[in-house]
């Protein structure tokens, strides 16, 4: 796609706020379009965005500021993909930050008025947490169960 790299979505120096968030939400919605060309183009943009090394680290603002469930799920899938593929090379401080963020996000969803759409996000966030526990159980987070119980 020509000019895709010039899209504000790919500018990792700017947070996902206001216009950039709206552009992401619009692109995600276009992916579900019945117009095949529009859906195909949006899919290409989003797949390319997931390849941006910093993207998954910027998803927290999208998860807190977006009202679009599909956009939130897209970001949660990007986090899960990063955990599955990059976890072993992340510094411990970053691992701890991701772990704490996901636990906080889960408790935020659980504490909010829950509807079917929120439960879908909760399921995806829970799957990320399970993946982190599987990767960290014996090495870096042996107190996972007690930490989660104490957090609740």
Rosetta constraint file for C-alpha pairs under 8 A:
AtomPair CA 1 CA 41 HARMONIC 7.58 0.50
AtomPair CA 1 CA 44 HARMONIC 7.80 0.50
AtomPair CA 3 CA 7 HARMONIC 6.91 0.50
AtomPair CA 4 CA 45 HARMONIC 7.08 0.50
AtomPair CA 5 CA 10 HARMONIC 6.12 0.50
AtomPair CA 6 CA 10 HARMONIC 7.03 0.50
AtomPair CA 6 CA 11 HARMONIC 7.89 0.50
AtomPair CA 7 CA 11 HARMONIC 7.30 0.50
AtomPair CA 8 CA 20 HARMONIC 6.42 0.50
AtomPair CA 9 CA 20 HARMONIC 6.31 0.50
AtomPair CA 9 CA 23 HARMONIC 7.38 0.50
AtomPair CA 9 CA 24 HARMONIC 6.84 0.50
AtomPair CA 9 CA 49 HARMONIC 7.32 0.50
AtomPair CA 10 CA 49 HARMONIC 6.55 0.50
AtomPair CA 10 CA 52 HARMONIC 7.25 0.50
AtomPair CA 12 CA 54 HARMONIC 6.48 0.50
AtomPair CA 12 CA 55 HARMONIC 7.00 0.50
AtomPair CA 15 CA 20 HARMONIC 7.65 0.50
AtomPair CA 15 CA 58 HARMONIC 6.86 0.50
AtomPair CA 15 CA 61 HARMONIC 7.54 0.50
AtomPair CA 16 CA 20 HARMONIC 5.25 0.50
AtomPair CA 16 CA 21 HARMONIC 4.87 0.50
AtomPair CA 16 CA 58 HARMONIC 7.18 0.50
AtomPair CA 16 CA 59 HARMONIC 7.80 0.50
AtomPair CA 16 CA 61 HARMONIC 6.25 0.50
AtomPair CA 16 CA 62 HARMONIC 6.17 0.50
AtomPair CA 17 CA 21 HARMONIC 5.00 0.50
AtomPair CA 17 CA 22 HARMONIC 7.83 0.50
AtomPair CA 17 CA 61 HARMONIC 7.43 0.50
AtomPair CA 17 CA 62 HARMONIC 7.70 0.50
AtomPair CA 17 CA 65 HARMONIC 7.80 0.50
AtomPair CA 18 CA 22 HARMONIC 6.17 0.50
AtomPair CA 19 CA 23 HARMONIC 6.06 0.50
AtomPair CA 20 CA 24 HARMONIC 6.26 0.50
AtomPair CA 21 CA 25 HARMONIC 6.16 0.50
AtomPair CA 21 CA 62 HARMONIC 6.81 0.50
AtomPair CA 21 CA 66 HARMONIC 7.30 0.50
AtomPair CA 22 CA 26 HARMONIC 6.02 0.50
AtomPair CA 23 CA 27 HARMONIC 6.08 0.50
AtomPair CA 24 CA 28 HARMONIC 6.17 0.50
AtomPair CA 24 CA 71 HARMONIC 7.40 0.50
AtomPair CA 25 CA 29 HARMONIC 6.19 0.50
AtomPair CA 25 CA 66 HARMONIC 7.72 0.50
AtomPair CA 25 CA 68 HARMONIC 6.80 0.50
AtomPair CA 25 CA 71 HARMONIC 5.75 0.50
AtomPair CA 26 CA 30 HARMONIC 6.11 0.50
AtomPair CA 27 CA 31 HARMONIC 6.39 0.50
AtomPair CA 27 CA 42 HARMONIC 5.48 0.50
AtomPair CA 27 CA 45 HARMONIC 7.83 0.50
AtomPair CA 27 CA 46 HARMONIC 7.54 0.50
AtomPair CA 28 CA 32 HARMONIC 7.14 0.50
AtomPair CA 28 CA 42 HARMONIC 6.83 0.50
AtomPair CA 28 CA 43 HARMONIC 7.93 0.50
AtomPair CA 28 CA 46 HARMONIC 7.45 0.50
AtomPair CA 28 CA 70 HARMONIC 6.81 0.50
AtomPair CA 28 CA 71 HARMONIC 5.98 0.50
AtomPair CA 28 CA 74 HARMONIC 7.83 0.50
AtomPair CA 29 CA 33 HARMONIC 6.75 0.50
AtomPair CA 29 CA 70 HARMONIC 7.50 0.50
AtomPair CA 29 CA 71 HARMONIC 7.98 0.50
AtomPair CA 30 CA 38 HARMONIC 6.19 0.50
AtomPair CA 30 CA 39 HARMONIC 5.39 0.50
AtomPair CA 30 CA 42 HARMONIC 5.81 0.50
AtomPair CA 31 CA 38 HARMONIC 7.07 0.50
AtomPair CA 31 CA 39 HARMONIC 4.16 0.50
AtomPair CA 31 CA 40 HARMONIC 6.82 0.50
AtomPair CA 31 CA 41 HARMONIC 7.70 0.50
AtomPair CA 31 CA 42 HARMONIC 4.98 0.50
AtomPair CA 31 CA 43 HARMONIC 5.49 0.50
AtomPair CA 32 CA 39 HARMONIC 6.04 0.50
AtomPair CA 33 CA 38 HARMONIC 6.64 0.50
AtomPair CA 33 CA 39 HARMONIC 5.28 0.50
AtomPair CA 34 CA 39 HARMONIC 7.11 0.50
AtomPair CA 35 CA 39 HARMONIC 6.11 0.50
AtomPair CA 36 CA 40 HARMONIC 5.86 0.50
AtomPair CA 37 CA 41 HARMONIC 6.11 0.50
AtomPair CA 38 CA 42 HARMONIC 6.16 0.50
AtomPair CA 39 CA 43 HARMONIC 6.06 0.50
AtomPair CA 40 CA 44 HARMONIC 6.25 0.50
AtomPair CA 41 CA 45 HARMONIC 6.33 0.50
AtomPair CA 42 CA 46 HARMONIC 6.16 0.50
AtomPair CA 43 CA 47 HARMONIC 6.03 0.50
AtomPair CA 44 CA 48 HARMONIC 6.12 0.50
AtomPair CA 45 CA 49 HARMONIC 6.06 0.50
AtomPair CA 46 CA 50 HARMONIC 6.24 0.50
AtomPair CA 47 CA 51 HARMONIC 6.70 0.50
AtomPair CA 48 CA 52 HARMONIC 6.89 0.50
AtomPair CA 49 CA 55 HARMONIC 6.86 0.50
AtomPair CA 50 CA 55 HARMONIC 6.41 0.50
AtomPair CA 50 CA 56 HARMONIC 7.27 0.50
AtomPair CA 50 CA 78 HARMONIC 6.13 0.50
AtomPair CA 51 CA 55 HARMONIC 7.65 0.50
AtomPair CA 54 CA 58 HARMONIC 6.67 0.50
AtomPair CA 55 CA 59 HARMONIC 6.68 0.50
AtomPair CA 55 CA 78 HARMONIC 7.96 0.50
AtomPair CA 56 CA 75 HARMONIC 7.00 0.50
AtomPair CA 56 CA 78 HARMONIC 5.62 0.50
AtomPair CA 56 CA 79 HARMONIC 5.36 0.50
AtomPair CA 56 CA 82 HARMONIC 6.94 0.50
AtomPair CA 57 CA 79 HARMONIC 7.78 0.50
AtomPair CA 58 CA 62 HARMONIC 7.52 0.50
AtomPair CA 59 CA 63 HARMONIC 6.15 0.50
AtomPair CA 59 CA 75 HARMONIC 5.69 0.50
AtomPair CA 59 CA 76 HARMONIC 7.83 0.50
AtomPair CA 59 CA 79 HARMONIC 7.75 0.50
AtomPair CA 60 CA 64 HARMONIC 6.31 0.50
AtomPair CA 61 CA 65 HARMONIC 5.85 0.50
AtomPair CA 62 CA 66 HARMONIC 5.34 0.50
AtomPair CA 62 CA 71 HARMONIC 7.81 0.50
AtomPair CA 62 CA 72 HARMONIC 6.86 0.50
AtomPair CA 62 CA 75 HARMONIC 7.45 0.50
AtomPair CA 63 CA 72 HARMONIC 5.37 0.50
AtomPair CA 63 CA 75 HARMONIC 7.16 0.50
AtomPair CA 66 CA 71 HARMONIC 7.20 0.50
AtomPair CA 66 CA 72 HARMONIC 6.97 0.50
AtomPair CA 68 CA 72 HARMONIC 6.42 0.50
AtomPair CA 69 CA 73 HARMONIC 6.12 0.50
AtomPair CA 69 CA 117 HARMONIC 6.54 0.50
AtomPair CA 69 CA 118 HARMONIC 7.59 0.50
AtomPair CA 69 CA 121 HARMONIC 7.49 0.50
AtomPair CA 70 CA 74 HARMONIC 6.14 0.50
AtomPair CA 71 CA 75 HARMONIC 6.35 0.50
AtomPair CA 72 CA 76 HARMONIC 6.15 0.50
AtomPair CA 72 CA 121 HARMONIC 7.19 0.50
AtomPair CA 73 CA 77 HARMONIC 6.03 0.50
AtomPair CA 73 CA 121 HARMONIC 6.18 0.50
AtomPair CA 73 CA 124 HARMONIC 7.38 0.50
AtomPair CA 74 CA 78 HARMONIC 6.32 0.50
AtomPair CA 75 CA 79 HARMONIC 6.30 0.50
AtomPair CA 76 CA 80 HARMONIC 6.15 0.50
AtomPair CA 76 CA 121 HARMONIC 7.71 0.50
AtomPair CA 76 CA 124 HARMONIC 6.61 0.50
AtomPair CA 76 CA 125 HARMONIC 6.68 0.50
AtomPair CA 77 CA 81 HARMONIC 6.07 0.50
AtomPair CA 77 CA 124 HARMONIC 7.52 0.50
AtomPair CA 78 CA 82 HARMONIC 6.20 0.50
AtomPair CA 79 CA 83 HARMONIC 6.17 0.50
AtomPair CA 79 CA 128 HARMONIC 7.59 0.50
AtomPair CA 80 CA 84 HARMONIC 6.14 0.50
AtomPair CA 80 CA 127 HARMONIC 7.90 0.50
AtomPair CA 80 CA 128 HARMONIC 5.36 0.50
AtomPair CA 80 CA 131 HARMONIC 7.91 0.50
AtomPair CA 81 CA 85 HARMONIC 6.08 0.50
AtomPair CA 82 CA 86 HARMONIC 5.25 0.50
AtomPair CA 82 CA 87 HARMONIC 6.90 0.50
AtomPair CA 83 CA 87 HARMONIC 4.91 0.50
AtomPair CA 83 CA 128 HARMONIC 7.52 0.50
AtomPair CA 83 CA 131 HARMONIC 7.43 0.50
AtomPair CA 83 CA 132 HARMONIC 7.04 0.50
AtomPair CA 84 CA 131 HARMONIC 7.28 0.50
AtomPair CA 86 CA 90 HARMONIC 6.44 0.50
AtomPair CA 87 CA 95 HARMONIC 7.27 0.50
AtomPair CA 87 CA 135 HARMONIC 7.96 0.50
AtomPair CA 90 CA 94 HARMONIC 6.30 0.50
AtomPair CA 90 CA 95 HARMONIC 6.37 0.50
AtomPair CA 91 CA 95 HARMONIC 6.41 0.50
AtomPair CA 92 CA 96 HARMONIC 6.12 0.50
AtomPair CA 93 CA 97 HARMONIC 6.21 0.50
AtomPair CA 94 CA 98 HARMONIC 6.19 0.50
AtomPair CA 95 CA 99 HARMONIC 6.08 0.50
AtomPair CA 96 CA 100 HARMONIC 6.00 0.50
AtomPair CA 97 CA 101 HARMONIC 5.96 0.50
AtomPair CA 98 CA 102 HARMONIC 6.12 0.50
AtomPair CA 99 CA 103 HARMONIC 6.29 0.50
AtomPair CA 99 CA 129 HARMONIC 7.21 0.50
AtomPair CA 99 CA 132 HARMONIC 7.13 0.50
AtomPair CA 100 CA 104 HARMONIC 6.08 0.50
AtomPair CA 101 CA 105 HARMONIC 6.01 0.50
AtomPair CA 102 CA 106 HARMONIC 6.10 0.50
AtomPair CA 102 CA 125 HARMONIC 6.59 0.50
AtomPair CA 102 CA 128 HARMONIC 7.57 0.50
AtomPair CA 102 CA 129 HARMONIC 6.63 0.50
AtomPair CA 103 CA 107 HARMONIC 6.32 0.50
AtomPair CA 103 CA 129 HARMONIC 7.25 0.50
AtomPair CA 103 CA 148 HARMONIC 7.83 0.50
AtomPair CA 104 CA 108 HARMONIC 6.11 0.50
AtomPair CA 105 CA 109 HARMONIC 6.30 0.50
AtomPair CA 105 CA 125 HARMONIC 7.65 0.50
AtomPair CA 106 CA 110 HARMONIC 6.17 0.50
AtomPair CA 106 CA 122 HARMONIC 6.18 0.50
AtomPair CA 106 CA 125 HARMONIC 6.37 0.50
AtomPair CA 106 CA 126 HARMONIC 7.08 0.50
AtomPair CA 107 CA 111 HARMONIC 5.91 0.50
AtomPair CA 107 CA 152 HARMONIC 7.64 0.50
AtomPair CA 108 CA 112 HARMONIC 6.18 0.50
AtomPair CA 109 CA 113 HARMONIC 7.79 0.50
AtomPair CA 109 CA 114 HARMONIC 7.04 0.50
AtomPair CA 109 CA 118 HARMONIC 6.81 0.50
AtomPair CA 109 CA 122 HARMONIC 6.53 0.50
AtomPair CA 110 CA 114 HARMONIC 6.90 0.50
AtomPair CA 110 CA 122 HARMONIC 7.66 0.50
AtomPair CA 114 CA 118 HARMONIC 5.70 0.50
AtomPair CA 114 CA 119 HARMONIC 6.65 0.50
AtomPair CA 115 CA 119 HARMONIC 6.27 0.50
AtomPair CA 116 CA 120 HARMONIC 6.51 0.50
AtomPair CA 117 CA 121 HARMONIC 6.75 0.50
AtomPair CA 118 CA 122 HARMONIC 6.10 0.50
AtomPair CA 119 CA 123 HARMONIC 6.05 0.50
AtomPair CA 120 CA 124 HARMONIC 6.41 0.50
AtomPair CA 121 CA 125 HARMONIC 6.09 0.50
AtomPair CA 122 CA 126 HARMONIC 5.95 0.50
AtomPair CA 123 CA 127 HARMONIC 6.23 0.50
AtomPair CA 124 CA 128 HARMONIC 6.44 0.50
AtomPair CA 125 CA 129 HARMONIC 6.33 0.50
AtomPair CA 126 CA 130 HARMONIC 6.16 0.50
AtomPair CA 127 CA 131 HARMONIC 6.18 0.50
AtomPair CA 128 CA 132 HARMONIC 6.26 0.50
AtomPair CA 129 CA 133 HARMONIC 6.16 0.50
AtomPair CA 130 CA 134 HARMONIC 6.13 0.50
AtomPair CA 131 CA 135 HARMONIC 6.28 0.50
AtomPair CA 132 CA 136 HARMONIC 5.96 0.50
AtomPair CA 133 CA 137 HARMONIC 5.22 0.50
AtomPair CA 133 CA 141 HARMONIC 7.21 0.50
AtomPair CA 133 CA 144 HARMONIC 6.96 0.50
AtomPair CA 135 CA 139 HARMONIC 7.92 0.50
AtomPair CA 136 CA 140 HARMONIC 4.91 0.50
AtomPair CA 136 CA 141 HARMONIC 5.15 0.50
AtomPair CA 136 CA 142 HARMONIC 7.27 0.50
AtomPair CA 137 CA 141 HARMONIC 5.15 0.50
AtomPair CA 137 CA 142 HARMONIC 5.04 0.50
AtomPair CA 137 CA 143 HARMONIC 7.93 0.50
AtomPair CA 137 CA 144 HARMONIC 7.12 0.50
AtomPair CA 138 CA 142 HARMONIC 5.67 0.50
AtomPair CA 143 CA 147 HARMONIC 5.90 0.50
AtomPair CA 144 CA 148 HARMONIC 6.15 0.50
AtomPair CA 145 CA 149 HARMONIC 6.21 0.50
AtomPair CA 146 CA 150 HARMONIC 6.02 0.50
AtomPair CA 147 CA 151 HARMONIC 6.09 0.50
AtomPair CA 148 CA 152 HARMONIC 6.43 0.50
